[in-house]
Amino acid sequence: MNKKYTVFDHTADLGVEIYGRDEKELFSNAAHAIFDIMTDINAVYTKVERDIHVEGSGLEDLLVNFLREILYLFNGEGLSLHNFLVSEMDSYHIKGTIRGEFFDPNRHRLNMEVKAVTYHRTEVKKGSHGWTALVIFDV
C-alpha cells in the first residue's frame, strides 16, 4: 500500500481518508497526514522525541483524541512531526513516540492551519485490503 491518505473537500473543513495495513500503521499515517497537510513534512528533521499515551472509548474516539494531542503539541509547543512510531496499541489506548523538531519559520512553511479535529463523520474500519479511517479537520 503506497498511498497513506487522500483529501476530500467538506464544507469549510477538510476531510481526510487514511489507509493502513493494520491499526498501528493507520494511526501512524493519520499523524503523517495532519502534519503533511500543515507543513512540508520532508523538511522536518528528527531532532526531538516525545513519548505520548492517549486513551479513548473506542477506535474512533481514540483516533480523534490522538490527533488532537499531536495537534496540541504543534499549536501549544511548536513541535513539528516527522513521523510517529507506535509502540503499543489496542482499541482503547495508544502509546508511541513522536519524532520531529520545533517549528522554525526560517526553515519550515505553514501550508494550512488545522484548527481542530472533529468527530463529524469520523470512522475507523477494517476492510479486505487493510484499515481505513475518515476524519474531518476544521481549517
Secondary structure, DSSP 8 states (H G I E B T S, - for coil): ----EEEEEETTEEEEEEEESSHHHHHHHHHHHHHHHHB-GGG----EEEEEEEE-SSHHHHHHHHHHHHHHHHHHH-EEEEEEEEEEEETTEEEEEEEEEE--TTT--B-----EEEEEEEEEEEETTEEEEEEEEE-
